[in-house]
Amino acid sequence: MKEQLEKRLAELKAEFESGQKVMAELETKQANLRDTLLRISGAIQILEEEIAKVSAEEENSQEIVKEEIVN
């Protein structure tokens, strides 16, 4: 009986250690993914701001052309 309990204990300890390793790997992947998403989010924000600037510049150019035509 004692041998069976010790065997089961060893199995559970090995399973627990394996689970801890998997958990650590997943936490690392999660941190890396979080960093990647943060960088992508920043890039999206910059591109949206640049598009807004270009749109504003195009509108201003069109306004100037219209004013020159009218005058």
N, C-alpha and C positions, 0 to 999 in steps of 0.2 A: 504494500500500500504506500509506504513512504517513497519508494522508488517511482511510483506512478505520479505522486504529488510533485516530487522534485523534477521529473521529466516535464510535467505540465507547466511548472513554474519556469523552467528554462525556456520552454516554447513561448510562453507569454512574454517573458523578458525580451526574447529575440524579436517577437512581433511588435512589442512596444518600441524597441529601439529602431526597427524598420519604419514604423509609423512616424517617429520623431524626425527621422531623416527626410521622409517624404514631406512632412509638414515644413521643415526648414527650406527645402527646395521650392515648395509652393510659395512660401513667404518671400523668398528671393525673387521668384518670377513675378509675384504681385507687386513688389517694390519696383522692379524694372519696368513693368507695364505702366505703373502709376507715373514714373518719370517720363516714359515715352508719350503717354497721353498728355502730360503737362507740356512737353515740348510741342506736340502737335497743336494743342490748344493755343499756345503762344504764337505759333506760325499762322494759324487761322486768323487770330486777332490782327496780326501785322498785315496780312494780305487784305483783310476787310478794310482796315484803315487806309491802305494804299489805294484800293479800289475807290473808296469814298473820295480821296484826294483827287484822283484822276477824273472821276465823274464831276467833281466841283470845278476842276480846271477846264474841262470840256464845256461845261455850262457857261463858265465865264468867257471862254473864247467865243462861243456862239452869241452871247450877249453883246460882246464887243463888235463882232461882225454885223449883227443886226443894227446896232447903233450907227456904225459907219455907213451902212446902206441907207439908213433913214436920213442921215445928215448929208 
